[in-house]
Amino acid sequence: MSLFKARDWWSTVLGEKEEFDQGCLCVADVDNSGQDKIIVGSYMGYLRIFNPHPVKPGDEVQAEDLLLEVQLREPILQVEVGKFVSGTEGLHLAVLHCRRLCVYAVSETLGNVEHGNQYQIKLMYEHQLQRTACNMTYGPFGGVKGRDLICIQSMDGMLMLFEQESYAFGRFLPGFLLPGPLTYSSRTDSFITVSSSRQVESYKYQVLAFATDADGRQETVQQKLSSGKKLVVDWILNIGEQALDICIVSFNQAVSSVFVLGERSLFCLKDNGQIRFMKKLDYSPSCFIPYCSVKEGTINTLVGNHSKMLYVYQDITLKWATQLPHVPVSVKVANLQGLKGVIVTLSDSGHLQCSYLGTDPSLFQAPRVDSKEINYEEFNAEMKELQKIIKEATKTQDILPQSEKHRDLIVTAEVSPDLDVESQAIDSEIKAEVVPSVTVKVTMQSKVTAQKPYLAVCVQAPLAVTCDQFTFNDLDPGSSETVVLSVFLKGNFPPSELEGNCVFSCNTPTELNPEGIPKFAQCKFKLPLRLVCFPAQPSKSANHKLTIDTNKPPISFLTIFPDFADPSEDDQANALGFQFLSGSKITLLASKTSQRYRIQSDQLEDLWLITKELTLRLEEHFKKQNCKDFACTFSGSVPLQEYFELIDRHFELRLNAEKFQELLSERAIQFRAIERRLLTRFKDKTPAPLQHLDTLLEGTFREVIALADAAEENQANMFQAFTKLKSATHLVIMLIGLWQKLNADQVAIMEAAFLPLAEDTQELGWEETVDSAISFLLRTCLSKSSKEQALSLSSQLSMPKDTSRLKKNISLFCDRLAKGGRLSLSTETATQQATGVPGGCATIPESDLEERAVVPGSTAVFSHHKHTAKQKSNPGLSEDAAKEAEKP
């Protein structure tokens, strides 16, 4: 309970399931009796007039408090009280409907029985509106005396002015999009509103009156609804946010202020549009009203917000804050039953309350607590236990929570061991007679009620699926659904990964949330190598060669590649050929005398899938034989120079994309300029010669089409280059991991640094992202000294001018790993590495220092084993290593 709570003087709830808004509340002496009444209109068409007079504050509503209740059968948008009837200066009630404006006289009839006096309303006149109304304002437009005129703003931006019983004229607001709050300033004789451009605009009444009548032209009905002369604005102020309400405060004729309530600010303007003061609000306001202050030269303002709070400001100073029982959509200040300054608030659901400011002290007293002796030993033991739990919880770096033991949703994917007999490939770019496809069966199980179940199947391009999205009817507990789809190669180049992902999502209802809370389950599936390549004859020569060492005798390819090798051909036991659907060939060789395997191809990126498949099948083979000490190593040189060529190719295509974008922008500007000139010529009553503008337009159009085609082709080439770059990156990461014998966590750090993006865009490209990640590793876990750790990295990523810095950092990264550096995201490990030995890396054994090899295209020196001592700049194997890996 808030101490500063609004004290309830009188309150009631209006109707059932009725809606109210800002213009539905008005406080005025509507019956000309000398006392304020509360007039409320609802969107259900009910008009109510109240005269609260409780015996003591907080009493229940009496029947006689409701003076009048009548249903007008049309939604009531706004109610106002003013001098709206000619021939009398008495106050009358104006009610604005969507298509009608009605003015009523509220009168009192003396009663002869105990029920008291009776109130009734009499329709004085009404205006049928040709446009849908939004809001209205009133005042002595043009300086008239003793009467008020009405101005209605329509939903399409027309101001309709009525001189009491007669329609005066209508004007369209220039640049109109959506209606905003509208008010009238009698001191400047101006209408003030806030446009959709978030600008406060003021229009003089005289300018409105002398402008061309929007309804007086001899035009068609359609032109009347959409045309009108643009008005000249008196002044404009950009407030930078949408406005909720506008009020004019003029407590004396010398000075007036314009108050504007924005979405996050309160503005006070002079009558010429200059800002008098502004107050930034740290909450979302819902309504406000300025009123006179006891201090001369200041203005008080009541501001309600969506947190059920009502704030009192004196200019920009917060004087009081009070709690309300509801969110106010309209607030007024009234004098009721001789009580001045009663705050009248109305909520959108019809909670009407009259309250005053005050404090509501709590009479609760906290009981006396018996003092006990403190056992510090128990406290220390409990503190140590809690610290131990906190330390264990903060050790893990996982962001996502651990999977539950019994999951409510289960999704599984089963890949068919054989390719489809009849291919399901659709719109494939491969120029082959038959493009293979494989069937994937996805099963979803739900142990709870699943609402709006949805399944998405994702594979990396250039792979594609026959259908990637599925929707189902609601699943009952214990039920399941199964879908079957096919995966095939769509693009004319090999993918970087032969994996797919299934994501199953739904809403599960609970007692507190019947609509359901979102839940999801996912699984991955591995695609067969036969999907992207087929057996071929081994090739003796190749540009790129890799040698993988193992600690076990070589296994026959007939055993580990039964789906590619032919058992009838004995020569395939040590030599096996693969050919991708795109055309490139890869050869796999096994040494007869040593424990080595060689992978060779003309393209570096093509080695990745075969190398990965080889290591996976070898591990699976020895795992079945319960061999736990099997390991693969790499002792050759990391092919950085060839890797850098792929980086340069990808970066060159990114530069081309920028050039195409600039040229397209230039030609588009030129095309629009020629169009404007041609339109000007064609609109002229006496057109001048075209002077070959049509020829220039046609030529520019052809240039735009040609540039767009070239940009589209470059985009396709860039995507293909990015896929090749990802394949080569996977290969480099794998070779470095085997070379330095990195564990799974360190390989995961390398993958996060070298493969941070699933897609490559102009705004965030691969080069700058990887450069930033590697720079971070070089300044943390791979730093030489604490001075490097203190260097700060740039917080903004932008496309570099060239790739020299990136290639230098990659070489330095390999150099630091070769000298004993280890990858870690822990700051403690990085600090220990930086302070353990001079240079920030562990010492290298003398036996490893005897023989070293230089990485081609870089200055990094890597420690190798003795059988690669003579290797130089050859990107493949050295001559001695090639002799040792005998060809079968």
N, C-alpha and C positions, 0 to 999 in steps of 0.2 A: 504494500500500500504506500502510495506516495504521500509525503507530508503536505506538499503543495498540490492539493487536489481541488478541482472545481467543485464548490459547494452547490449542491442541488437545491434550487429554489422552487422549480416546477418542471415537470417533464412528462412526456407521453410518447406512445408509439402509434404511428399513423397507419391504419389499415393493415392489410396482410399482403405480403409479396408485392408491394408497390415500390417504385423506383423514383428517386429524386436526384436533382443535380443543382448546379450553382445558381441558376436563375429561378429556382422554385420557391425561394424564401424572400419575403418582403416584410418590413416593419414600418407601419405608418398609421396615421389617423384616418382610416379609410371611410369611416362613417361620419366624419366631421364632428365628433363629440368632444374633442380636446384630449383624448387619451390614445396612446399607441395601441394598435392591434397587430397580431401576428397573422399574416396571410401566407398560406402554403398551397402550392399546386403540385400535382404529381403527374407522372407520365401515364398513369391510368385514367387521367381525366378528372380526378377529384379536386375540388376547390374547397378549402377549409379556412375559416377565420376563427382565431382564438383570442380570448381576453382572460389571461390567467389572473386569479386572485386567491392564492392559497391563504389559509388561516395562519399557518406557520410554515417556514421553509421545509420542503420535503414532503408535504402532504400529498395524498393521492389526488388524481385529477377528478374534479367535480364535473357533473353533467353540464352545468351552466357555463363552464369554461369554454365550451365549443359553441360559438355564436351561430355558425352557419356551416353546413356541409352540403354540397351539391355536386352532382356528376355532370360534366359537360360533354362527355362521350368522345372527346378528342384529347390526345396528349397535350398537356400544358407545358410549354417550353420555358415561359418566363412570365412573372407577374410584376407589375409596377403600379405605383399610385402617383397621380399628378392631376393637374388641371387640364383635363382632356376634352371637356365639353364646352362649347361656345355659349356665351351668354351668362355664364356663372363662373365664379372663382372657387367653387367647391371642389374637393378632391374626389376623383373617381378611380375606379380600378380598371387597368388595362391588362387583358389576358392574351398572350400570344400562343396561337396554335401553329401547326405546320403550314396550313394554307389559309389561315383566317386570323384576323385581329378583331377582338371584341372589347368594347368599353362598357362597363357596368356601373350603375349607381347602387351603393350599399346603403340601405335605410333601415331604421329601427321603428318598430310599431309597439306602442305601449300595450302591455297585456293586462287583462282584467282578472286573471286568475293567478294562482300561486306559482305557476310555471314561469312567470316573469315575462320580460319583453321578447319580441320576436324580430328576427332579422331576415331580410330578403334582398335579392339582387334584381335589378331591372336592366335589361339590355338597352343602352342608349343608342348605339350604332355599331356597325361592324363593317369590316373591309375584307372582301375576298381577294386573296393574294394569288398572283399569276405564277409566282415562284415559291419554292419551298423555303420557309424562313429558318434562320439559325438563331438569331438573338436580336435585341432591340435596345435602344436608348431613347431618352426624351430630354426636353429642355426648351427654353425660350429661344428657338432658332431665329437668327436674324435680329435678335434684340427685341422681340415682341414683349408686350407687357400684359401680365394677368392671365396668361394661358401657356400651355406646354404643347409642343409639337412632337411627333413620334417619328423616329427613323428606324427602319427594319433592315437588317442585313440578311440577304438570301444566301443559300448554299453555293450559288454560282457567282457571287461577288458583286451583286447589285445592291445599292443603297436605295430603298424606297421610302420617300418622305411623305408624311400625311399631315395636313393642316386640319387636325381634329376630324370633322366629318367628311372632308374631301381629300382626294389623292392629289398631291402636288406634282412630284416628278420622280424620276428614277435615274440613277447614274451608276455606271460600272466602275469598279476600282481597277486601276491599271496593274498589269502583272499579277492578276489574282490567280491563286491555286486552291487554297483552302481557307475557310472563314476563321477569323480570330476574334478575340474580345473587342468590344466596341463601346466607346463612351463619348460624352459631349462635354466640352469646356465652354461654359457661358462667358467667361472673361475674354477669351480669344475668339469666341464664336466659331469653334472648330470641332471636327470629328476626329477622334484619335483611335487608331486600331493598330494591331500587330499583324503583319503579313506573314506568309509562309517563308519569306526570305529572312525571317527573324529580325525584322526591322520595325521600329515604332514609326508610324507614318501619321502625319497630321494634314487634314484637308479643310480648307476654309469653307464655311457655308455659302459665302458669296460666290466662290469659284464653282461650287456645285450648282448653285442656282442659275448662273449665267452660261453654264456649259450646254452643249447640244443635248436635247432631251432624248434619252435612249429609246423611249416609246413613241416619240412624236414623228419619226421618219416614215416616209412612204416606202416601207420595205415589207418583205414577206415575214411570216411568223417565225420561220427558222432564223432569219437574220436578226430579228428582234431579240431572240433568246441568246444570241451569241455575239452581238455587236454592241457598240456604244463608244462614244468619244472618250479617249483617255483623259484623265484629269491631271492637273498640275498639282503636285504635292507641295505643301507649305514647308515642311521640314521632315527630315528622316534621321533616325538614330539607330545604328546597328547594335543590338544587345547580345547577339550571338547565341540566343537560345529561344525556345518557344515560350510564349506567355500564357499564363493561366487566367489572369484577370487584370483589368485596368480600373483605377478609381481616380477621380478628380477631387482634390481637397482644396477648398477655398473658404477659409473661416473669416476672411475679410476681402474686400474688393480690390485691395492693393496687390496682394500676393496670392497666387494659386500654384499648386504642385500637382504633378502627374505621377501617380504611383503605379508601377508595373510589377506584377509578381511573376517571375520566371520560374523555370524548372529547378534552378539552383541558386537564384539570386533575387534580391529585392532592390528595385531601382526607384529613385525619386528624381524626377526631372522638373526643370523649370518649364514655364509655358511656351518657351521658344525652342525646346528640345535639348537644352544643355543639361548635363547630369549634375544634380545638386549633391547627391550622395548615393552610394551603393553598398549593399550588405550581402556578402557571400553567405549562403546557408549550407550547413553541413547535414541537411536532411532534405527529404522530398516534401515540399509544401503541398497542401490541398486547397486552401482558400485563405483569404485575408480581407481586412477592412481597416482603413485608416480612420482615426477619430481625433477630436480636439484634445490637446494636452493642457494640464494645469500650468505648465511652464511656458511662458511666452516665447515665441519663436521656434518651438519644437512641435512635432506631430507624433502622436502615439499610433502604433499599428498592432493589430491582432493578427497573428499568423498561425493557422492550424496545419498540422502535418499528418502523414499517414501512420505515425506511431502513436496516435491518440493523444498528442500533446498540443497545447495552445500557448504560444509565446507572446509576450507583451514587449514591444520595442519602443523606446523613445529615440526617434531618429535611427541611429545604428546601434544604440546601447540596449542590451537585453536587461529589462527591469524585472520581469517575472516570468515564471514558467509554471504551468498548471496541467494536471492530468485530467483528461476527459474519458468518459466511458465508451466513446465511439469515435470513429474517424469522421471529422466534419467535412462536408462538401460545400457548406455555406455558413457564414457567420455574420451576425448583425449586432448592433448595440441599440438598446431600447430603454425607454422610461415607462415602467409598468407599475401601476398602483402606487405612484409617488416614489418608487425606488429608482434612482438614476443609475445608469451604467450597467443595466442587466445584459449579460452576454447570452445571445440567442444563437444556438447552433443546431444544424440539421445534418443528419447522416444520409447516405445514399439508400439506406433501407427504411427510412422514415422515423428515426429516433430524434424527436424534437425536445430540446432541453433549454431551460432558462436557468442560468447559474450566475454566481458571483465569485470573486476571488477571495480566497481565505485559506487558512491552514486547518488541517484535520489531525490534531495530535493523537498519537497512540497512547492508550492508557495501560498498555501491557508493560509489566515490570519483570525483568529477568530474575529468575530465582537465584538465591544465593548458592554458590557452589562450595561444597565442603572441600577444604584444602587437604590434599594427601601428600605424603612424602614421595619425592621423585626418586625412582630407582634408575640411576644413570647407567648401570651395567646392562639392564634390559634394553634401555634406549640405544646404547652403543651396539649391542648385538643385533637389534632390529635394523639399525641404520646400515650396518655392514651387509646384512642379508639383502636389503633393498638395493644397495649399491652394486652388489654382485648380480642381481637380476637385471638392473639397468645396463650394466656392462655387457652382459651376455646378449641382451636385446639389441644393443647398438653395434655389435660386431658384424652382423649381416648387412650387406649393402643392397639387398633385394628391395625394390620399390613395391612390387606386387606382393600381396599376402600369399602364404603357402596354401597349396590346394587342400581342400577339405578331404577327410578320409572317406566320407560317404557323400559324393557329389549328387546334387539334385538333377543336374543336366549332364548327359554323357553323349558325346559325338565321336564316332569312329569312322575311319575311311579304309576301305579295302581295295587295293589295286590288283587288277587281274594279272596273273603271271604271264599270260600270253597276250599278244596283240590282237586287235579285233580282226575277225575274218573279213568283214566288209568295213572298209574305212569310213569313219564318221567325220572326216575332216571337211570343214566348210571354209570357202574363200581363202584357201592357202596360197601363199605367194611362191611356193616351191615349184620349180619346173620339173616335176617328176610325174610318172604315170600314176603311181599310188603313193599317197602320203599316209604313213601308218598312224594309227590312233590306239589308245588303250582305254579300257573301261575302268571307271572308279565307282565303287558302290559306297555311298555315305549313309550311315544309320544313326538316327537321333533317338535317344531315350530320355524320358522325363519321369522322375519319381514324384513330381508335384504337378498341379494344374499349370499349364503353360498357355498364356494368352498371346496372341499375335506372333506365333513362332515364325522365325525367318532364318534362312540358311544362305550363306555367301561362300562361294568357292573361288579361291584366288590362286593363280599361277603367274609366274613372272613371264613377261613378254620376252621373246617372240612365241612362247607357248600360249595356247588358248584352249578354252573349254567350250563345249557345245551349248551349255547353259550355266551361267555363273550365279544366278539368284533364284531362290525358291521361297514361296510363301505357302503356309499351311493353315488349316483350321485349328482351333484351339485343341490342345492335347490334354487328355485326362491323365490322372496319376497312373503310372505304370505302363502307359502306352508308348508306342514308338512309330517312327516314320522312316521310310527308306527311299532314296532317290538314286538314280543311275545316270551317269554322265560320262562323256569321253573327252580325253585330253589329246591334243595333237600339236604339231609344230606349224605355226602360221607364217612366221617370217622366214626369209631366205638366209638365215644365219643361226648358228647354234646358240642356245641360251647359256647364261652363266650359272644357273642352278637347275637341278632336276628335282625340285620339291614343290609341293603345293600346300595350301592351308585352307582348312574349313572352319568357319565361325558360325556357331548356332546361338541365336539370341531370342529372348522372349521376355514376357512380363509374368511374374508370379504373384498372385494376389495374397494379401495378408488381412488380418482383422482390422488393423489400423489403416491400411491402404488398399481398398477393394480394387482400385485400378491397376494395382500390381507394381512391384519394384523390378527394375531391369536386371536380368541375369544373362550370362553368356558362357559358353564352353567352346573350346577350340581344339583342333588336332592337326597334325602335319602328316603328310604322306609323301613317300618317295616314288618317283617315276622311274621306269626301266630305261637303261641306256639304249635299248633297241628302238626307243621312240624317236631318237634323233640321229642314229647312225646305223650302219649295217656292215657286215663283214666285207673285207676287201683284201687284195693281195698286198703283202708287206712291201714297203719301199726301202731300198738300200741307202738312198741319199736323202738328206733333209737339211734345212737351214738351222733348225733349233733342236738341241738334244739335251736331255736330262737323265741323270743316273741316280736311282734310289738304292741305297745300301740297306741290307737287312742283316739280322743275326741268325737267320735260318737258311737252310739250303733252298734253292729256287724250286717253286712248285710249277708243275706243268700247266700250261694254259688250258689244256683239255679239262683240267679239274676245276680251276677257278673261273674260267670263261666258257662254260658248256653251251651257253646260248649263242656264242660267236664262233667257237672252234668246231671243226668237223672231225669227229673221231677217226674217220677213215684216212685222214692225212696226218702222217706222223710229224711232218715238218712244222705243223702248227703248235706243237708242244712247247717250242721255244721262240717262235715268231708268229705274231698275229697282227693283222691289218684291220683298221677301222676306216670307214669313210662316212663323213657327215652328209646329211641330206643336202647341205649347201654345196658339197663338192670337195671340200678339203679332206686330205688323208692323214692318218696318224698310224705309226708303226710302234708296236710294243715288242721288246726283245728281252729274253732272259738269258743270263750268262750260264754256260755249261760248267765252268770251273770255279766261278766266284758267286757270292751271294748278292748279286746285283740285278737290277732291272733297268732297262733303258727305254725312254719314251721320246720319240722324235717326230717332228712335223715341220712343215714349211712356215707355219704361223705360230707365234708364241702362245696366243690365247687359246688355240685349239688343244694345247697340251693339258689344260686344266681338268676337263671332265674325265679324260682317260686316266690321268694321274690319280685323281680322287677315287675313281672307281677301283683302280688297282689296289690302293692302300686299304680301302674299305673291305674288299673281297679277301685280301690277305689276312687282315685282322679277324674277319669272320671265320676264315678257314682254320686258323690256328686256335681260335676260341673254341671251335667244335672239338678240337683235339686236346682240349684242356691244357694248352700251352700258354702260360701267363707271362712269360718273359720275352715274347716277340716284340720287336721294335724296329721302326724304320728310321733311317738317318739320311742326311744329304750332305755330301762333302764337296760338291762342285761349287762353282762360282754362281752367285745370284745374278740372273740376267737383267741387271738394272738398265743397261744401255738400251736394250730392246723394249723394256718396260717404259722408259722415258720417251721413246718414239711414239708409243701408243698415247701417252699423255699429251705430247705435242700435237698429235693428229686430232684428238678430241678438243683441245683448246683452240686449235685453228678453226674448227667448225663453229665453236662458240663465238669467236671473233667475226666469222662470216655472218652468223645470225644477227649480231649487232649491226653490221653494215647493211644487211638487207632491211632491217627494221628502220634504220635512218633513211635509206633510200625510199622505202615505201611511204614514210611520213612526208618526205619532201614531195614525192609525186602526188600524194593525196591532197596536199595543200595546193599544189599547182592545179590539180583537176578541179577542186572546189572553186578556185579563183576564176578559172575559165568558165565554169558553169554559171557563176554569178554574173559575169559579163554577158554571157549569152542570154540569160534570163532578162537582164536589163535591156538588151537590144530588142528582145521579142516583146517585152511589155510596152515599149515605146510606141506611141501612136504613129510616129513617122520613123520607122526603124532605119538605122544607118546600115551600110554594108557590113557584112560579118568580118571582112578582112582576114579570111582563112582561120577564124576561130574554131569553126567546126572541124577543120582538118587537124588543128592543134589539139582539140578535145579528143578526137579519135586516136591520135598518136599517143597522147598521155594515157588514155585508157588501155591501149595495148601495152605500154610500158608497165602500168600498174599490174595488169594480169601476168605479164612475164615475170616481174619481180615477185609476185605472190607465188607463182609456180616454183621459182627458184628457191624462195624461202621455205616452201613446203618440202622440196626435195632435200634442202640442207638440213631441215629438221629431222627427216627420216635418216639421213646419213649420220647425224649427230647421235640419234638414239642407238643406231647400230654401233657406232664408235664407243658409246658409253657402255653398251653390253660387252663389247670386246675388252674394254678397259676393266670392267668388273671381273671378267674371267681371268685376265692377267693378274689383277690384284689378288684374287683368291689364290692363284698359283704362287705368287711372291710370298704371301703370308704363310702358305703351307711350307715352302722351301725354307724360309727363315725359321719357322717353328721346328722343322726337322734338323736344321743346321745347328741351332743353339739349344735343342732339346728343351723347348719351352713347355710348360704345363698348360692345362686347358684354360686356366684363368688368364695367363699371359697372352695366349693366342686370342682369347676373347677381347682383351684390351686392344690388340693389334687390329682385329676386325672392326671394332668400334671406331678406331682412329682412321683406318684406310677405307672403310665402307660405311660412311655415316648416312648416306642418302639412298633411298630406294628409287627416287627419280631425280633427274638432273634438269634444272631450270636456269633461265638467264638471271633471275633474281638471286638464287642461291645455288652456286655450282659446286662441282666436285673439287676443283683445284683449291679454291679459297678455304673450303671447309676442312679438307685434309691437311692443308698447310697449317691452319690454326690448331688442329688436334695434335699434329706432330710437334709443333712448336711448344705446346703445353707439356707434352711428354719430355721434350728436351730440357725444359726449364724446371721440371719436377723430379720424377724418378730417374731420369737419365742425365741429370745436371752434373757438371764437373765440380762445382763449388756452390756455396751458399749465395755468392754474388749473382749467379745465374738464376737462382730461385727467386731473388728479389726483383728480377725484371718483370714488368707488367706487360700483358698482352693486350692487343687492340680489342675493344669490345664490339667493333663494327666489322662485318665481313663484306668485302667488295671484290669485284672481279679484278684480278691482277693484270698488269700490263703484259707479263710473260710468265713462263714457268721456271725460270732460272732459280728463284728462291725455293720453290717447292722441290725441285730436283736436288738442290743442295741440302735441304733439310732431310730428305729421304736418305741420301748418302750418309749424312751425319748420324742419322738414326741407326743405320746398319753398323756404322763405325763404333758407336757407343755400345751396341749389343756385342760386337766382336771383342771389345775390351773388357767385357765382364758385366756390363750394365744389365739390370733386370727390370722388367715392367711391373709397376705396382701403382695402384691409386691411393694407397695409404701414405699420408704425409710422414708418418714415423719412419717407414721404410726408406722413403726418399731422403730424409734427413740423415739416416744412418749411412746410406750409400754416399752421400755428399761429404760426410765427416769421417768415414772409415779410413780411407787412404787418400794420399794426395792425388788429385785428379778426379776424385769422386767415384772410382770404379774399383772393383776387387782386383787383386793381383792376378796376373796370368802366369800359369806354370811355365818353367823354362823349356820343357819339352814341346809346348805349343808355340813357343817363340822361335823355334829353330826354323820352321818352314811356314811361310805366309804367302798369300796370293792377293793380288790387287783386283778389286771389282772393276770390270770394264766400264768405262765412261764415268768413273768417279774416283775420288781420292781415298776412299775407305780401304783400309787394310784389314783383311779377315784372317783369322787363324784357321788353317786347314790341317787335315791329316796328311801323313807322309806320302800317300799314293797320289796326291794332287799337287805335289811340290813343284812340278815343272809346268803347271798350267799358267798361261799368260792371258792374252786378251781374247782368246777364242771364246765366244759365247756358249759353245757347247762343251764337250769333254776335251780334256787335253789328249795329246797323242798317246801317252802311256796309259791313261785311263781307258781310252778307246780300245787299246790292244787287250787290256785286261777283261773288258766286257766283250767276250768273244761272240761273234755272230754265229748263230746256229746254221 
